[in-house]
Amino acid sequence: MKLFPAIFLAHGNPMNALADNRYTRAWRAFGEKVKPRAVLMVSAHWVTRGTAVTAMEHPRTIHDFGGFPRALFEVEYPAPGDPRLAQRVQELLAPAQVMLDEDQWGLDHGAWSVLRHVYRHADVPVVQLSLDAALSNREHYELAKRLAPLRGEGVLIAGSGNVVHNLRRMDWNGDAPPAPWAEHFNRRVDDALRSRDHAALIDPVDDEATRLAVPTPEHYWPLLYALAQQDDDEPAEILIDGIEHASIGMLSAVFGRA
């Protein structure tokens, strides 16, 4: 049985949706190698009370940001949905209560800004799973482990967030070097990924670097959904890395063999 890999994608600045840079080229190269029947996307930008999953045939493209050029608001990503996959996710996550969202959400920019590079023809169905704000890191990780059977059913499980995400400490100078605390935390995550140290990633050391890199958890949680799919004998490959604007980490990682 072929097991599809899982992936964590650092979406960074929404303008990456329109960019041709080393990050978007790495995402595109991954998509050229990995052809799933559907994507289950966990985005930092859908945080809810309880857990929900999109279950519509045609999810809308959500422009959940402000202050960007008109061209970004004109982007559409018309990937189909997959209501049957949504029901399968609901079954796998039981006894947790999962709401089937048939008309409220869609694909937010955490999903489409990267997927329009990974699967640029929008021909792969996409279902989004929300992040329950009430869960701890450990609870998100354990919930995510129940999704593992999907890897054998042709589904790519993808998380979209940022390991380092501190908007208050951003430097809009394009040549700004990484903040020392951002570089330190990013290196710790990289080391833990390479050594398959899940415990260190689920419960990072509570120090200044962690508190500055992860001031709120929603951009970190999607990493745990991809990480939870990794079997004991599977590698973690760093797809691309970097720190933009001093405080936005662009580390993307693949779990399993592409």
Rosetta blueprint (number, residue, H / E / L):
1 M L
2 K L
3 L L
4 F L
5 P L
6 A E
7 I E
8 F E
9 L E
10 A E
11 H L
12 G L
13 N L
14 P H
15 M H
16 N H
17 A H
18 L L
19 A L
20 D L
21 N L
22 R H
23 Y H
24 T H
25 R H
26 A H
27 W H
28 R H
29 A H
30 F H
31 G H
32 E H
33 K H
34 V L
35 K L
36 P L
37 R L
38 A E
39 V E
40 L E
41 M E
42 V E
43 S E
44 A E
45 H E
46 W E
47 V E
48 T E
49 R L
50 G L
51 T E
52 A E
53 V E
54 T E
55 A L
56 M L
57 E L
58 H L
59 P L
60 R E
61 T E
62 I L
63 H L
64 D L
65 F L
66 G L
67 G L
68 F L
69 P L
70 R H
71 A H
72 L H
73 F H
74 E L
75 V L
76 E L
77 Y L
78 P L
79 A L
80 P L
81 G L
82 D L
83 P H
84 R H
85 L H
86 A H
87 Q H
88 R H
89 V H
90 Q H
91 E H
92 L H
93 L H
94 A L
95 P L
96 A L
97 Q L
98 V E
99 M E
100 L E
101 D E
102 E L
103 D L
104 Q L
105 W L
106 G E
107 L E
108 D L
109 H H
110 G H
111 A H
112 W H
113 S H
114 V H
115 L H
116 R H
117 H H
118 V H
119 Y L
120 R L
121 H L
122 A L
123 D L
124 V L
125 P L
126 V E
127 V E
128 Q E
129 L E
130 S E
131 L E
132 D E
133 A L
134 A L
135 L L
136 S L
137 N H
138 R H
139 E H
140 H H
141 Y H
142 E H
143 L H
144 A H
145 K H
146 R L
147 L L
148 A H
149 P H
150 L H
151 R H
152 G H
153 E H
154 G L
155 V E
156 L E
157 I E
158 A E
159 G E
160 S E
161 G E
162 N L
163 V L
164 V L
165 H E
166 N L
167 L H
168 R H
169 R H
170 M L
171 D L
172 W L
173 N L
174 G L
175 D L
176 A L
177 P L
178 P L
179 A L
180 P H
181 W H
182 A H
183 E H
184 H H
185 F H
186 N H
187 R H
188 R H
189 V H
190 D H
191 D H
192 A H
193 L H
194 R H
195 S L
196 R L
197 D L
198 H H
199 A H
200 A H
201 L H
202 I H
203 D L
204 P L
205 V L
206 D L
207 D L
208 E H
209 A H
210 T H
211 R H
212 L H
213 A H
214 V L
215 P L
216 T L
217 P L
218 E L
219 H L
220 Y L
221 W H
222 P H
223 L H
224 L H
225 Y H
226 A H
227 L H
228 A L
229 Q L
230 Q L
231 D L
232 D L
233 D L
234 E L
235 P L
236 A E
237 E E
238 I E
239 L E
240 I E
241 D L
242 G L
243 I E
244 E E
245 H L
246 A L
247 S L
248 I E
249 G E
250 M L
251 L L
252 S E
253 A E
254 V E
255 F E
256 G L
257 R L
258 A L
